[in-house]
Amino acid sequence: HLCRRLAFGINLEERARYEAMPLNNVIDDLLDFSRTDTKFPVHPYEFCWDAKGNFQNNPSRTSSWWMTRMVVTDRPVRDKLLLFLHDHFAVSGAKVGSGVLMLGYLQTLEHNIGSRFADLLKAISTNPAMMIWLDLPTNIAGTPNENYARELMELFTLGVDDGYTELDVRAAARALTGWNLRVITNEEPDPKKRLNLLLDYARQGKPVVGAAFAESFHDVGPETILGVKGTFDLDSLCDLLAQQRGVAEYISHKLWEFYAYPNPDPKVIKVVADSFQKNEGRLDRVIRTIVSMNEFWSPEAVRSIIKSPVDFLVGVARQVVDTTKFMSLRPKDTDLSVSAPAQMQQVGNALVYLSNRQGLFPLYPPNVAGWDWGDGWISSASMVERMNAANNFTGTGRGRSLAETVVRVAGERNEKSLDALVDIVAEVLDAPIDANSKKILMEAAQSSGLDKSLGNLNQASVALRPVLRLVFAMPAFQTI
């Protein structure tokens, strides 16, 4: 339950390791954001080279890299929280149009996961992708653009109509005036030199596009915002917003619904909001409060959240992909100027495609409010897509990873009966099955000859397909 919520489920190896640890130690391990990923050293730019060696600055390539990392990383909790923040501070590559800038946006969110909420607000407010997305460069003294100020209050901090007025939005817009962008590569006219500059900056961990403040374009005020009169700028505005009780309650409510269950009691949110304020909005500490509450472990919480397309697909992929074999495709001494292996990119591209078909295209939210979570993920069309996804996890060649896992576990346990094989499939996929579901899966396994195909991985994978389609269609499998 903990790993379904904080991450993308738990595979057999992780389960064996965590079951041997006290629960508090497991929570400590999962929420230790100081630890870095050791399994996926692939730079996003490695996904940006086409077959002709040209650098393609397309946001969808960053999406493909990100979903691949979700499958391979040994720090999936970080990516799950990053997914929450991407939805909360929604920015779309459709308008930004640059994979480099969308990567910078993800990195800004990731680098501030453990920061005070005020500092997270400041960082995302001056992120170039966010500035482009909500027109902050056009917000100048004398002709303010209210787009960012409105969404900063309505979606990012206080929520809709929670204690602020149109006058507050206008005053906040004036406080945010004066910010624009500086693009380092624009100063180099030669295309090849521009690309080399981009790669060199990436190696040094430096951005080539940054926020720049022009005092002459800033409205010095004074302004009155949320009843406080002063000379505000972006930093002082973010500090003021982060201190509001309404912000603590709004963010705590969203976190609770993302990690625990919908429609929480106000008493529950009070506890989480108190933690938010006590810890100055540091999200890792707030999440620790959530998972330490009895309500998080209650029957109301377990299997009560509908899987998003990312939870659905990455959850299955993490169960069955042999990360050691997968990463062996890439030479260890490679550089970001070298394309990632085609097979590696194909995995990311397939996951992005399947997720988009189910309604969630990473880095392309439908609007500034993000996606509609919960029941909105399930429809007749999306269920067909979830069943069809079975074809991508079964088949011959690279598609037989699930079969390899099932056959390996069956061999280790010396199990050959259909009954045992169906139980292993359910265990590997973390699929809750009742007696009736077990009967249906047994019939499908018998018809496909699953028990007779264990000696041939290609045949076993094909035989698993009808079983997997049924598992993917089970109502209980749609929840975490």
Helices and strands as residue ranges (DSSP letters): H 2-6, H 12-19, H 23-30, G 44-47, H 59-72, H 76-88, H 93-96, H 99-111, H 117-125, H 128-133, G 136-138, H 147-154, H 166-175, E 179-183, G 184-187, H 191-203, E 209-213, G 215-217, E 223-225, E 228-230, H 234-242, H 245-259, H 266-278, H 283-291, G 294-297, H 309-320, H 323-327, H 342-357, G 374-377, H 380-388, H 390-393, G 397-400, H 401-413, H 418-429, H 435-448, G 450-453, H 457-473, G 475-478
